[in-house]
Amino acid sequence: MKKTLTLIFFLSIYQVTNGQSFVKRYLNKVLNDTSEISQPQFLVYPTLAYTPETSWEIGFSTLYVYYTKRDTTNRLSEINGFTFATLENQYGLLLDHAIYTDKNKWFFLGNIRAQSFPLKYYGIGMGTSPEYLALVDANQVLIKERVLRKVGKNLFAGVEFDFQKLAAVDFKTTANAPSYELPLGSDGSTNFGIGAGIVYDNRHNVLNVRDGLFSELAFLRYAPALSSFGFNTIISDTRIFKPIGERNVLAAQVLGQFNTGDVPFNQLALMGGESMMRGYYLGRFRDKNQIASQVEMRFLPLPLGFSNRIGAAVFGGLGTVFPDFSNLNLNNIVWSAGGGLRFLLFPKKDIYTRIDYALTAEGSGFYLFIGEAF
């Protein structure tokens, strides 16, 4: 998994910047925030990473958080960006956002990806080998957006759409890989899905929820007239957050993705990644359907005495993928578990950066992000 080193470790850097006035002033502004809680905040920081697929990766991340009209009765909106380039001439631009308008009347939730990046392909199903079959080079564009209107207290409904394009696809089979059939979409595809969604959301701070409920049910239709392949997708995502005492939070999530029709390999339900089933490579297991769940206990912050900005978390998850419900096998459930540290980045807005280490039956993963996993 990717090992990320980044200057987000502000405490360490702060100790070595006495002679660098600009850097020191910038870090001091972030670490010792004296601004009003209603004031927008913008953070830029460089990242450095290494993976076997990319060699060295250099990039920049940004985070912008604000209350619409600087009214703290509105929910906290966030826009998160990341751009990178590697020594293998790979590149990427990623943008995530959760934006609330005044009085929370409209809710825009989505992400944009444009990248040239290798994907490990292990095959389809739970019976695949932990040794990947091929490294898939491709150019990817993904635009997913939800445009939701408030229709009741904490209830939103509206249109959802998803555009995904995979081009210049090249399956580079590994030397010792057994023979396998190339999956649907191995020549590339362009798919546009549109549908409807309903969301219940009473969270006030999407980057660190201390008490709340988020539940989404969405249906997307990828019609052959608009897509390389015709298929349907249903997504169910429910997250519950309960305070335990004054500092701690118990969080739980149940996720389901269910596809029917001719689904290309890149739009199958993918298990793994930095949010759900941490420790597994994103796409380690893939199939038409996925059911996964996770529970996390967050200590925000820890009662250390010398600092009120350091927290921690422990988490565990279970998940499986399957072609259809007649082939759902509970014996094929896999697990993931781990823990991590938290650092309170924006005290006024209660936003932490997280460092997580996850273990699975096949290995481990290390993750560093701003905001909680879910």
C-alpha positions in Angstrom: 0.0 0.0 0.0 1.0 3.6 -0.5 3.2 5.0 2.2 2.6 8.8 2.4 5.0 11.3 3.9 3.6 14.8 4.1 4.3 18.2 5.7 1.0 17.9 7.4 3.0 16.7 10.4 3.0 20.3 11.6 4.3 19.7 15.0 7.5 18.2 13.8 8.1 20.8 11.1 7.4 23.7 13.5 10.4 22.7 15.5 12.8 23.2 12.5 11.5 26.4 10.9 12.8 29.0 13.3 14.9 30.6 10.5 12.1 30.3 7.9 9.8 33.2 8.8 7.1 32.5 6.1 6.8 28.8 6.8 6.8 29.5 10.5 4.1 32.2 10.2 2.0 29.8 8.1 2.3 26.9 10.4 1.7 29.1 13.4 -1.5 30.4 11.8 -2.7 26.8 11.3 -1.6 25.4 14.7 -2.6 28.4 16.8 -5.8 29.4 15.1 -7.2 32.5 16.7 -9.8 33.4 14.0 -13.5 33.4 14.6 -15.3 30.1 14.1 -17.3 31.6 11.3 -14.2 32.6 9.3 -13.4 30.4 6.2 -10.1 28.5 6.4 -7.9 27.4 3.5 -4.9 25.0 3.9 -2.3 24.0 1.3 0.4 21.4 2.0 2.8 19.4 -0.1 2.8 15.6 -0.2 5.5 13.0 -1.0 4.8 9.3 -1.6 6.2 6.2 -3.0 4.6 3.1 -4.5 6.0 0.3 -6.7 3.5 1.3 -9.5 4.5 5.0 -9.6 8.0 5.3 -8.1 8.2 8.7 -6.3 5.0 10.8 -6.3 5.0 14.5 -5.6 1.9 16.5 -5.1 -0.1 19.2 -3.3 -3.3 19.0 -1.3 -5.7 21.7 -0.5 -8.6 22.0 2.0 -11.2 24.8 2.1 -13.9 24.8 4.8 -16.5 27.4 5.4 -20.0 28.2 6.6 -22.2 29.8 4.0 -22.7 33.5 4.7 -20.4 32.9 7.7 -23.5 31.7 9.5 -22.6 28.8 11.9 -26.2 27.6 12.0 -25.5 26.4 8.4 -23.6 23.2 8.1 -19.9 23.2 7.5 -19.0 22.9 3.8 -15.7 21.5 2.6 -13.8 21.3 -0.7 -10.8 19.0 -0.8 -8.3 18.9 -3.7 -5.2 16.9 -4.5 -2.9 17.0 -7.5 0.1 14.8 -8.2 2.8 13.8 -10.7 5.2 10.9 -10.6 8.6 10.0 -12.0 6.8 7.5 -14.3 5.0 10.4 -16.1 1.7 9.7 -14.3 -0.5 12.4 -13.1 -3.8 13.1 -11.4 -6.3 15.7 -10.2 -8.8 14.9 -7.5 -11.6 17.1 -6.0 -14.1 16.1 -3.4 -16.8 18.4 -2.0 -19.8 18.6 0.4 -21.4 22.0 -0.1 -24.5 23.3 1.7 -26.3 26.5 0.7 -27.8 29.0 3.1 -30.3 27.4 5.5 -29.1 24.1 4.1 -31.7 24.3 1.4 -29.5 22.7 -1.2 -26.8 20.0 -0.7 -24.2 19.3 -3.4 -22.1 16.1 -2.7 -19.7 14.7 -5.2 -16.2 14.1 -6.5 -14.1 14.6 -9.6 -11.2 12.5 -10.8 -8.9 12.9 -13.8 -5.9 10.7 -13.7 -3.4 8.5 -15.5 -2.7 5.8 -13.0 -2.1 2.0 -12.9 -4.7 -0.3 -11.4 -4.0 -3.7 -10.0 -6.4 -6.2 -11.4 -6.9 -9.4 -9.4 -9.9 -10.8 -11.2 -13.5 -11.0 -10.3 -15.0 -12.5 -7.2 -13.9 -13.5 -3.7 -11.9 -16.6 -4.9 -9.2 -14.5 -6.6 -5.5 -14.9 -5.7 -3.8 -12.2 -3.5 -1.2 -12.0 -6.4 -2.6 -9.6 -9.0 -3.0 -10.8 -12.6 -2.2 -7.6 -14.4 -1.3 -4.0 -14.0 -3.8 -2.0 -15.9 -2.6 1.3 -17.4 -5.4 3.7 -18.3 -6.6 7.3 -18.5 -9.6 7.8 -16.2 -12.1 10.5 -15.8 -14.8 10.3 -13.2 -17.4 12.9 -12.3 -20.0 12.0 -9.7 -22.5 14.5 -8.4 -25.6 14.7 -6.2 -27.8 17.7 -6.5 -30.2 17.5 -3.6 -33.0 19.8 -2.4 -34.2 19.9 1.2 -37.7 18.4 1.3 -38.1 18.0 5.0 -36.2 18.3 8.3 -32.8 16.8 7.5 -34.3 15.1 4.4 -33.0 15.8 0.9 -34.0 14.4 -2.5 -32.9 15.1 -6.0 -30.9 14.0 -9.1 -27.7 12.0 -9.1 -25.4 11.4 -12.0 -22.2 9.6 -12.7 -19.9 9.9 -15.7 -16.9 7.5 -16.0 -14.5 7.2 -18.9 -11.7 4.7 -19.2 -9.4 5.1 -22.2 -6.0 3.9 -23.5 -6.5 0.7 -21.5 -3.5 -1.7 -21.4 -3.6 -4.9 -19.4 0.0 -5.7 -18.6 -0.1 -9.3 -17.4 2.4 -10.3 -14.7 5.0 -12.8 -15.5 3.7 -15.8 -13.5 0.0 -15.0 -13.8 -2.3 -17.9 -14.9 -4.3 -17.5 -18.0 -7.4 -15.5 -17.6 -10.2 -14.0 -19.7 -10.1 -10.2 -20.1 -13.1 -8.6 -18.4 -15.9 -6.6 -19.9 -14.7 -3.1 -20.6 -11.0 -4.1 -21.1 -10.9 -2.1 -24.3 -12.2 1.0 -22.5 -15.6 2.4 -22.0 -17.6 5.6 -21.6 -20.6 5.4 -19.3 -23.1 8.0 -18.1 -25.6 7.1 -15.4 -28.4 9.3 -14.2 -31.0 8.7 -11.6 -32.5 9.8 -8.3 -31.5 9.7 -4.7 -32.9 10.4 -1.3 -30.6 11.3 1.6 -31.3 11.8 5.3 -28.5 13.9 6.8 -28.4 15.7 10.2 -24.6 16.0 10.3 -23.3 19.4 11.1 -19.6 18.8 10.3 -19.0 16.1 7.6 -15.3 15.9 8.4 -15.9 14.9 12.0 -19.4 13.9 13.0 -19.9 13.6 16.8 -23.6 12.9 16.8 -25.8 12.3 13.7 -27.2 10.0 11.0 -26.5 9.9 7.3 -28.4 7.6 5.1 -28.5 7.5 1.3 -30.5 5.4 -1.2 -29.8 6.0 -4.8 -30.7 4.4 -8.2 -28.7 5.1 -11.4 -29.5 3.9 -14.9 -26.7 3.7 -17.5 -28.7 3.5 -20.7 -27.1 2.0 -23.8 -28.0 5.2 -25.7 -25.7 7.2 -23.4 -23.1 4.5 -22.4 -20.9 1.8 -23.8 -22.7 -0.7 -21.7 -26.2 -0.9 -20.3 -26.6 -1.5 -16.5 -28.3 -0.4 -13.3 -26.8 0.5 -9.9 -28.4 0.7 -6.5 -26.4 2.3 -3.7 -27.3 2.1 0.0 -25.1 3.8 2.5 -26.0 4.4 6.2 -23.8 5.9 8.8 -24.6 6.4 12.5 -22.6 8.5 15.0 -23.2 8.3 18.7 -21.3 10.3 21.4 -19.9 8.3 24.3 -19.2 10.7 27.1 -18.0 14.2 26.3 -15.0 13.3 24.1 -15.6 10.0 22.4 -17.6 8.9 19.4 -18.9 5.5 18.3 -19.4 5.4 14.5 -20.8 2.6 12.4 -21.5 2.2 8.6 -23.3 -0.3 6.4 -22.7 0.0 2.7 -24.3 -1.9 -0.2 -23.8 -1.6 -3.9 -25.9 -3.7 -6.3 -25.5 -3.9 -10.0 -27.5 -5.6 -12.8 -26.8 -5.8 -16.5 -23.5 -5.6 -18.4 -21.2 -3.9 -15.9 -17.6 -3.0 -17.1 -14.8 -4.2 -14.7 -14.0 -0.6 -13.5 -17.5 0.0 -12.4 -18.1 -3.2 -10.5 -18.4 -2.9 -6.8 -14.9 -2.5 -5.6 -13.8 -3.5 -2.1 -10.9 -1.7 -0.3 -9.4 1.8 -0.2 -9.0 4.5 2.4 -12.6 4.6 3.6 -14.2 1.2 3.8 -12.3 -2.1 4.4 -9.1 -0.2 5.0 -6.0 -2.4 4.5 -7.2 -3.9 1.2 -6.1 -2.4 -2.1 -9.1 -0.7 -3.8 -10.4 -3.3 -6.1 -8.7 -6.3 -4.4 -12.1 -7.9 -4.6 -14.7 -6.8 -7.2 -18.0 -8.2 -8.4 -21.5 -7.0 -9.3 -22.5 -6.7 -5.7 -20.9 -5.7 -2.4 -22.0 -5.6 1.2 -19.6 -4.2 3.8 -19.7 -2.7 7.3 -17.4 -1.1 9.7 -17.4 0.1 13.3 -15.0 2.7 14.7 -14.4 4.1 18.2 -12.9 7.6 18.2 -11.2 9.2 21.2 -11.3 13.0 20.3 -9.1 14.0 22.0 -7.3 11.7 24.3 -7.1 12.8 28.0 -3.3 13.3 27.9 -3.1 16.4 30.1 -0.2 17.9 28.2 -2.2 18.3 25.0 -5.9 18.5 23.9 -5.1 18.1 20.2 -4.1 14.5 20.0 -6.7 11.8 19.5 -6.9 8.1 18.5 -9.3 5.6 16.9 -9.7 1.8 16.6 -11.8 0.2 13.9 -12.9 -3.0 12.3 -14.8 -4.1 9.2 -16.4 -7.0 7.4 -17.2 -7.3 3.8 -17.9 -9.5 0.7 -18.6 -9.2 -3.0 -20.8 -11.6 -5.0 -22.3 -12.0 -8.5 -25.9 -12.3 -7.4 -27.9 -13.1 -4.2 -28.2 -16.7 -5.1 -24.4 -16.9 -4.8 -24.0 -14.8 -1.7 -21.8 -17.0 0.6 -21.3 -15.9 4.2 -18.2 -18.0 4.3 -16.5 -15.6 1.9 -16.6 -12.6 4.3 -13.2 -11.0 4.9 -12.2 -8.8 7.7 -10.1 -5.7 8.3 -9.0 -4.0 11.6 -6.7 -1.4 12.8 -6.2 1.9 14.6 -4.6 5.3 14.3 -3.8 8.7 15.6 -5.6 12.0 15.2 -4.3 15.6 15.4 -6.7 18.5 15.8 -5.9 20.6 12.8 -8.6 23.3 13.1 -9.7 23.6 16.8 -12.5 26.0 16.1 -14.1 23.8 13.5 -13.3 20.5 15.2 -11.4 19.0 12.2 -8.7 16.4 12.7 -6.2 14.9 10.4 -5.9 11.1 10.6 -3.1 8.5 10.3 -4.5 5.0 10.1 -2.8 1.6 10.0 -5.0 -1.3 9.0 -4.5 -5.1 9.0 -6.1 -7.8 6.9 -5.6 -11.5 6.4 -3.5 -10.6 3.4 -1.4 -7.7 4.6 -1.7 -4.1 5.8 -2.2 -0.5 4.7 -1.2 3.0 5.9 -3.4 6.0 5.3 -3.1 9.8 6.0 -6.0 12.1 5.3 -7.8 15.2 6.6 -11.1 14.2 8.1 -12.4 10.9 9.3 -12.9 7.9 7.0 -16.7 8.2 7.2 
